[in-house]
Amino acid sequence: MATLEKLKTELMQDPEFIQAYEEVRPELAVMRAIADARAQQNLTQTQVAEKTGIDQKG
């Protein structure tokens, strides 16, 4: 994991990367919240897709 953190630190020196990162930050927060809730309820991605009616691949 140290390698990923190192890469992020390096990329955060690039203003274009920072702008792109900030643009997707809200979407990433929603994705993280969904993943955390799924894990807390011990559901697979397939089970969540079935319960929500949303295609797992989409």
trRosetta pair geometry for C-beta under 8 A, 3 or more apart (Angstrom, degrees):
i j d omega theta_ij theta_ji phi_ij phi_ji
1 4 5.5 -50 -160 33 51 113
1 5 6.4 49 146 -16 75 104
2 5 5.7 -57 -150 41 36 111
2 6 6.1 40 151 -24 68 106
3 6 5.6 -52 -146 35 31 114
3 7 6.4 33 154 -20 64 104
4 7 5.7 -52 -149 35 31 112
4 8 6.4 31 153 -18 64 105
5 8 5.7 -52 -147 36 32 111
5 9 6.3 36 153 -21 64 105
6 9 5.7 -54 -150 34 30 113
6 10 6.5 29 152 -17 64 106
7 10 5.7 -57 -151 37 31 110
7 11 6.2 26 155 -16 67 109
8 11 5.7 -57 -143 40 31 109
8 12 6.1 34 157 -25 65 107
9 12 5.9 -54 -147 31 26 113
9 13 7.7 37 149 -29 55 95
10 13 6.2 -49 -173 11 39 114
11 14 5.8 -53 -169 25 52 112
11 17 4.6 -137 172 167 90 161
11 21 7.8 124 128 -55 116 134
12 17 6.7 -118 -91 103 30 121
12 18 6.1 77 -149 -83 61 92
12 21 7.5 -28 -101 8 79 166
13 17 8.0 37 58 48 45 130
14 17 3.9 70 81 9 109 112
14 18 6.7 180 89 -14 56 82
15 18 5.5 -52 -145 34 34 115
15 19 6.4 36 156 -21 66 103
16 19 5.8 -52 -150 34 32 112
16 20 6.4 28 154 -14 64 107
17 20 5.8 -59 -148 41 32 109
17 21 6.0 35 153 -23 67 109
18 21 5.6 -55 -144 37 28 115
18 22 6.3 27 157 -18 64 107
19 22 6.0 -57 -148 36 27 109
19 23 6.5 31 153 -24 62 106
20 23 5.7 -54 -152 30 32 115
20 24 6.8 9 159 -2 65 107
21 24 6.6 -73 -153 45 27 94
21 25 6.5 53 149 -57 64 94
22 25 5.4 -25 -148 -11 35 124
24 27 5.1 -58 -166 46 68 115
24 28 5.7 72 136 -28 87 102
25 28 5.6 -57 -145 36 31 113
25 29 6.5 35 156 -24 65 103
26 29 5.6 -52 -151 30 34 114
26 30 6.7 33 153 -17 65 101
27 30 5.8 -53 -153 34 35 110
27 31 6.4 35 150 -18 66 106
28 31 5.5 -53 -147 38 34 114
28 32 6.2 37 154 -21 66 105
29 32 5.7 -52 -148 35 30 112
29 33 6.4 32 153 -20 63 105
30 33 5.7 -54 -149 35 32 112
30 34 6.4 31 153 -18 65 105
31 34 5.8 -55 -150 36 31 110
31 35 6.3 29 154 -17 65 108
32 35 5.7 -56 -146 39 31 111
32 36 6.2 31 155 -20 66 107
33 36 5.8 -53 -145 37 29 111
33 37 6.3 27 156 -17 64 107
34 37 5.9 -56 -146 38 29 108
34 38 6.2 31 154 -21 64 108
34 48 7.7 99 177 -168 103 154
35 38 5.7 -54 -147 36 29 114
35 39 6.3 29 155 -19 64 107
36 39 5.8 -56 -149 37 30 110
36 40 6.3 32 153 -22 65 106
37 40 5.7 -53 -147 34 32 113
37 41 6.4 12 159 -3 65 110
38 41 6.3 -72 -151 47 26 98
38 43 4.9 -97 -158 66 76 100
38 44 7.9 -9 178 152 114 3
38 45 7.2 30 -170 -84 155 55
38 48 5.5 -42 -112 -62 118 139
39 42 7.3 28 -175 -76 34 38
43 47 4.4 -128 -166 85 93 128
43 48 5.3 105 132 -54 130 86
43 51 7.6 -43 -155 1 147 140
44 47 4.6 102 51 2 76 100
44 48 7.2 -141 94 -2 43 84
45 48 5.7 -53 -150 36 35 111
45 49 6.3 38 151 -21 66 106
45 56 5.5 97 141 -142 102 117
46 49 5.6 -55 -149 35 31 114
46 50 6.4 31 153 -19 65 105
46 56 6.0 -26 -99 -74 52 151
47 50 5.7 -53 -148 36 32 112
47 51 6.3 28 155 -16 66 109
48 51 5.8 -58 -145 40 31 109
48 52 6.0 10 163 -3 67 115
48 54 7.9 -28 131 57 82 105
48 56 7.8 109 74 -101 86 91
49 52 6.3 -68 -138 48 23 97
49 53 7.9 -161 171 21 54 3
49 54 5.7 -106 -136 79 67 68
49 55 6.4 18 -157 -165 119 15
49 56 3.9 -59 -71 -62 155 86
50 53 7.8 24 -176 -68 23 40
54 58 6.7 -125 174 68 82 111
55 58 3.9 68 77 4 110 114
